[in-house]
Amino acid sequence: MKMRAIFIFAFLLISVLFPLSNFAQDASQWNLPDGAIARLGKGSIINIKYAPEGAHFAVASTIGIWLYDAHTYKAAALLTGYTSVSEISAVVFSPDGKTLASASWDGSVRLWDVYTRQLRLTLTGYENNINALVFSPNGKTLAIAHAKEILLWDTETGQQLSALREHTASVKTIAFMPNGRRLVSASSDRTIRVWDVLTGQHKSIGGVKLNSYWDAVFSPDAKTLAVAHANSQRIELWETDTGQFLQTIRTTQPVDTIAFSPDSRTLASTSDGQDYLIELWDVQTGELLTTFTGHTWFIDALAFSPDGKTLISGDGNGTLQVWNVETGESRTTLQGHLRSVGIIALSPDGRTLASGSSEHTIHLWDMETRQSKAKFEAHAFWVWSLTFSPDGQLLASGSSDEVLIWGTHTGELHARYQNWYGAIAFSPDRETFASGRFGGTIRLWDAHTIHDHALLQNRAILDAHRDSLNSIVFSPDGETLASAGREGSIVLWDVSTAELKIVMGGHEEPVTSLAFSPEGRTLASGSWDDTIRLWDTETNMLSQILSGHTEGVTSVAFSPEGHTLASAGGDGTVRLWNLHTGQAHTIFNGHNAYEVNSVAFSPDGRMLASGGGDGTILFWEIQPETPEDVNGDGSVNIDDLKFVAARLGQVGEGDAADVNDDGVVNILDLVAVAGAIE
């Protein structure tokens, strides 16, 4: 009994001393939405803040707030709870590091217990323009810069203490004086105001140029205001108490983000140019101290450690760089935060997932470990399309300017083809590679020479579209190529003769995605007109319209057995459709209402992957469709027997009551349903 008590005490002691350590599952399974079984990516980076004691830091992303161990640089927790497109606009730690406050575009401010990871308070009723949060030095008051006002809240009771409302335009940044009795604010009404927190009285200092800038921030001692002006290579420094202009720092490139060191003596700035620089400046002299290079995309966030010896920077490429401030060397690089995931593709064997996004990067993920195993610095612009060759040896990517073809195992770039881009596809036999361009022209290439770095031999040019192409896909037998694009029409081509077979119309908006069913008898098309259309490829006639998405269909994919169609939409949902009933029997909401751009089934059909604008890839467990569930209500029961009995004797393919697919509804179908009744 005594030993048990000692063990329990030791366990509790460890829990207190190491509250942010990860003793359980890996981060890919933390705080998953309903129905999801795993997640890749941590959302795009919005903000970074160090805890005052320096033991950890927070990274605000599009899916929540990640807490990292500042010594191991490993993710320790994920704070979630936002249910809509609610990008976090500000985060700040309390002075004792025990509480984290976050403001969101959903109009709420949340206070989290950092060690228990529980939500303590939610302050609501705001509009979507909270620009800054700051704790008082004793941590008992939270100041919120909301529109033209500053609201003061008691952090223990959640009661509003007062409101400071003299600014005539949006308040952009706020800071407490070290004694906690005064608060300073800067607004785009071109003033700095110094407030008495208890009485609400203030003095106003005008003349500060705050009407056009990217960023503004007070120094930690609240004595200096730094303003980085938009589209210019300068940072202006102003004295807070007097409003006196101090100096202009001339940067080498336009400035995006700025941050002060804890001692207020150094100012870090990020470049808005193509070199993606971080520059450190002496606040007193305005001299350039050092320059950090290494990022490959625009830098969105900066944070100094409490001792000022470390600087963390996050870019739109999903990379966190940890810098030694004294030497300028990168201590470590953290990856996993992605920008909007625009396209995903699964390898034929299901072991590798490829993802492409707006940061000109392609990631290859190991599906077993759920870890990134390769990263290709690809196109200068958005990666629009990805496709594996049938043998999985090659990965082709298309963008707005070129097509690239990679070796999936070596990472070697085998070929680059400019001016042929956008929609791409391999034929099932890997004999032909198809690519389309903005003008609507499609080329069929001989794919045999790709491994030899030779120029692809052009087999044929297909020219019928009047506008750019969004999707091209081969039929399972490789005899037909379907293409569609902005004009809304769908064209079927004979691959062997390169002749046009038929043009099918009906969509009222651009067609975004095409998919053939596994047996090739149905072609699905998704469009920005919010519908999915199913086409009979033997008659070339429209057979069904699926409706349910509310903001455009972005991607469609058939399950391997062909009974289910998955779709993604701009409305933030993933839908699974019963093709017999035309109803969506399952709707997944997991990308925080950000648009879902792409869906792909695993080869066994038991998992669906979706890539979203929140910078994540989610995996959903799929229950196999049961043919005996003929009415599509999710269970096999007496209603299904009645459904089949009412259709006895009917002849023809595609009837849900024809359970065994022999072309006729008969006693065999009744027996099959009866045997499967739950």
Secondary structure, 3 states (H helix, E strand, C coil): CHHHHHHHHHHHHHHHHCCCCCCCCCHHHCCCCCCEEEEECCCCEEEEEECCCCCEEEEEECCEEEEEECCCCCEEEEECCCCCCCCEEEEEECCCCCEEEEEECCCEEEEEECCCCCEEEEEECCCCCEEEEEECCCCCEEEEEECCEEEEEECCCCCEEEEECCCCCCEEEEEECCCCCEEEEEECCCEEEEEECCCCCEEEEECCCCCCCCEEEECCCCCEEEEECCCCCEEEEEECCCCCEEEEEECCCCEEEEEECCCCCEEEEEECCCCCCEEEEECCCCCEEEEECCCCCCEEEEEECCCCCEEEEEECCCEEEEEECCCCCEEEEEECCCCCEEEEEECCCCCEEEEEECCCEEEEEECCCCEEEEEEECCCCCEEEEEECCCCCEEEEEECCEEEEEECCCCCEEEEEECCCCCEEECCCCCEEEEECCCCEEEEEEHHHHHHCCCCEEEEEEECCCCCEEEEEECCCCCEEEEEECCCCEEEEECCCCEEEEEECCCCCCEEEEEECCCCCEEEEEECCCEEEEEECCCCEEEEEEECCCCCEEEEEECCCCCEEEEEECCCEEEEEECCCCEEEEEEECCCCCCEEEEEECCCCCEEEEEECCCCEEEEECCCCCCCCCCCCCCCCHHHHHHHHCCCCCECCCCCCCCCCCCECCHHHHHHHHHHCC
